[in-house]
Amino acid sequence: MKNIAITKDVQSAFTPNGVLQDLLDGNQRFVDGKPEGADNGSLVNQTTSGQYPKAVVLSCIDSRVPVETVLDQAIGDIFVARVAGNFENTDILGSLEYSCNVAGSKLILVLGHESCGAVKAACDGVELGNITAMLENIMPAVRKSADEVEGEANSSNKEFVAKTVANNVRMTIDRIRSKSQILAEMEDNGEIAIVGGVYSLHTGKVEML
C-alpha cells in the first residue's frame, strides 16, 4: 500500500522511461485486479505543502477511463488534463508546460481510448452547439484516416474509428511538439518524453503507439 507521497528528490531522480514503465506497470496491476492501494489520508496530509507528480496525462473525459484508476496511481502521483477527444489547445498546452517545465514532471502521455465518442462524432460530422468547434480539433485525424482505411468513412466502420483514434493521438503529439517550443526543447534535451497510447474498454489495457 502506498503511504508516502512523491518528494522533490524522488521526482528529480525519475527518468522519462522509468516513469513510463511505472505507469505501464500500474496499468498491468489494474488489468490483473491487483491494485497497489493507497493510504489516502496520509497522502492528503503529505501533499498539502506541495506536489511533485512524475507525469501528466492528456486524456478524454470518458467516464469509463478514470485515469488514476486504470494506471493505478495515487494522490500526488500524476497530473491529468481531460477534454473530449484528448486533443491539445492553448489551455492544454499551457497546462502541459506547467506540469513539466514548472512542476517537474518527466512524461507526457496522450491517452486515447477505444470507441471514443468524440472521435465517432467527428467521423460523422456532428454539428451541435460548441461541440461543432470542439470536433474541428479531431478532423485532421479523420481526414488522414479516410485515406488509409477502406470502406465507409463514418462511425459505422469500426476499423475507421480505431484508426482515427490512433491517428488523433499521434497528431496531437506532433502538434504539442510543434506548438510548444518549451516542451519540444525539453524532449530534445532528454528531460521529458512525449508518448501516446490507446486504452481498451474491453480489456482495460493501455497499448502504446
Number of C-alpha atoms within 10 A of each C-alpha: 9 14 16 16 22 22 18 15 9 12 20 14 12 16 18 22 13 14 20 21 12 16 22 19 14 21 25 19 16 19 17 11 9 12 18 13 12 16 14 16 10 14 18 14 10 18 16 9 7 12 20 22 24 32 26 24 23 27 26 25 18 18 7 11 19 14 24 18 13 22 24 24 21 20 23 20 20 23 23 19 21 17 16 18 28 28 27 25 15 11 10 17 21 12 19 28 22 15 24 23 16 10 19 20 29 29 28 29 21 25 28 30 27 18 17 23 17 22 29 25 20 27 25 14 16 13 13 10 8 8 14 14 11 18 23 13 19 28 18 16 23 26 14 15 23 18 10 11 15 11 12 12 20 19 20 13 15 16 17 23 27 20 18 30 28 22 21 28 28 19 18 23 20 13 14 24 18 12 15 16 12 16 24 18 13 19 18 10 10 12 18 24 22 21 18 22 20 20 22 15 14 7 8 18 20 23 14 14 12
